[in-house]
């Protein structure tokens, strides 16, 4: 039986297994989800064992556990380490979901007429991890493993992979491989495959502005005492100029500028500004002057407020000057910016913006370094050949605006390059209500992964 026939025959079972996993609310940022995180890890371990791997274990960390499995058939064959994560983003705001986030359903959409799985984690990253589990099943069924396989699936990617570096340091021999294969990125569309060749880095901080030692009556004290929300709003506004250029001194000093030739090559990727605006229900795009939308979202650094709160937000009115105001701010970084350096620059500059009458605290959360992967490597070529096999066209190399901090970590700690072969779509609204993943993408991903291994083994000879 061909691989495609096997996939078609087991289509419903594959989806049912994935949906069982998606029902487990493995929210890594929620202290109350520890038991659910273990459940999600145990579920994955059991699926690996069912495929006849040599070993499948759960490794505890100071945070959430890591699932490791391997199938070694011949030491002379190349070894591929598959990385992914089973933790998911919080589902909030719940009232914006059309169906409960942890009760997966399959619905058709204009982009996914064959159906898409709606659930938190459907695309990021459980759905994409599970493609590799099912590819493993098919290779085991065939008794054909072109490469040795190792799997490291963590539970802290959405909170900065804080314990992964230590795990990699302590298990270098176990994780030894020739390449790391990651499916946690997207393609341009279902007719235009692409391979991610670059990721932005990240600096994530929380800021706190404190005024008086308690909330104050806005009638008695309004106009005479600094309002932390007003001050915080002014300070945030000062972080960009009229051209949406970030005002932090030295912020752009290390930015790697692309040549005109490289920017022209990027512009060849299919892109409709009209469709982009329609999908987001906006009447205009917004961003740094003199750069296109695609450039702003991939090769340029950014600074965005991810959340802001303070004062009274309950029902009705309460006239107070709050004692404190808070915001969470992320900065996406490009080569050759350093997350540590940028975090310090931000803290120094943001603190300097504060007027007298308030105190400012900047708390770094997590960060990661930007990376660019070569397109002339054996790993990239194998992925490109695999995608051409299954999509029928050459994939387009494309930089992503997102961040996967562990890619740089793997290179520095394990000394191994990564290939970023994902199958999501930007319209799958990861991190947002109604996240979904097309069944077309799920099954096309399985087919493509199965083609990657023989191509890689052949090219590595």
C-alpha positions, 0 to 999 in steps of 0.5 A: 500500500502506498503512503498516500493510500495508507494516509487516506485509509487512516485519515479519520484515526489520525485526526481523532488522535490529534484531537484527543491531544488537543483536548488537553489544556497544556498552557505552560504559562498557567501555574494551575496547568501542571497536571495537564502539562504532564498529561499532554507529555504522557499522551505523546510518549504513549503515541511514540511507544506505539510506533515501536521506537527504541525508547520514549521517556519523559524527562522532568525539568525545573519547569515542564517536562520534555518528551524524548524518543528515538529510533536508531536503525543504522549508525551509518545513516544520518540522524535527524532530531525533530524538535517541537513543543506541546505547550500552548498559548492561553486561550483568552479572550474566551468570549471571542472563540466561536467554539471552546478552545479545548473542544476541537471541531472541524469546520470548513472556511474559504481558505480551508474548504476541505476543513480545518481543526479549530482548537488552541494548539491546532497549528502551534504546535501540536498539529505540526508535531503530530505530523511527525508522529504519523510519519513515524508510524508510516515508516514503521509500517513500511519497515523503512527508515532512511535516517535515524530519528530522534524526537525532542518535544518540550513544554515551555516554548511559549514561555521562553524555553527556559529549561531547554538550554540546560537539558541540551547541555546535560544530554549532548550525546543523546541529542547528537544529530546531523540536523534538527527538523522543525515544523513550527512555521508557515507556508505562503499559501496552499499552492505556494510552499515556502521554507523559512530561512530566517527568524527574528529574535525577541526581547520581552519585558514587563514595565511597572509605573508606580505613583502614590502609595495607594489609589487616590480619589480623582476629584480630590487628587486629580490634576495634582498628582501624577496618574501612572496610567497617563504617564505610562501611556506617554512613555509608550507613545515616546517609543516611536517617532512620526515615521514609526521608527523606534526611538531607543538610542542605539536600537538600530546600530547592529541591524543587518540591512538587506541589499536592494537585490535581496529586497527585490527577491523578497518582493517576488513572493506572492502577496496581495495588499488588498487581501491582507487588509480584507483578512484583517478587516483594516482599511490601511496597513501601518508601520515603519516608513520606507519599508513594505508590509512584507519587509516590516513583518520579517526583516525589520525590528519592532516594538509592540505593547502586548498588554496594558492594565491598571486602575479600575476596569470593573462594571460601572464607574470608580473615580480613582487615580491608580497607584500602579500601571503595567504593560508587557512589551515585546521587541522583535529583533533581526540579525545582528541584534542581541536580545540582552543588549536590546533589553538593557537599552530598553530598560535604560531609555524607558526609565529615563522617560519617566517624569518626577512623581513616579517610579519605574520598574522594568522586568525582563521575561525572556528573549532569543536571538535572530537566526538566518539559515543558508539556502545552499545547505544539504538540509535546505535542499532536501526540504526543497525537494520534498516540498516539490515532490508533494506540492508540485512546485519549487518552494520559495525561501522566506524569512519569518517575522516570528521567533523560535529562540531555540534555533540559535540555542541549538546551534550554539549548544549542540553545534547543529543547523536547523531546517524550518519546514512548517506547514501552517498559514498566517491566516491560521490565527495562532496565539489568537481566538479561533486558532485552526489548522487545515486538514490539507496542511496536516496531511500534506505535511505528513507526506512531505516529511516522509519525502524529506528523509530519503532526500536527506539521506541521499544528499548526505552520502 
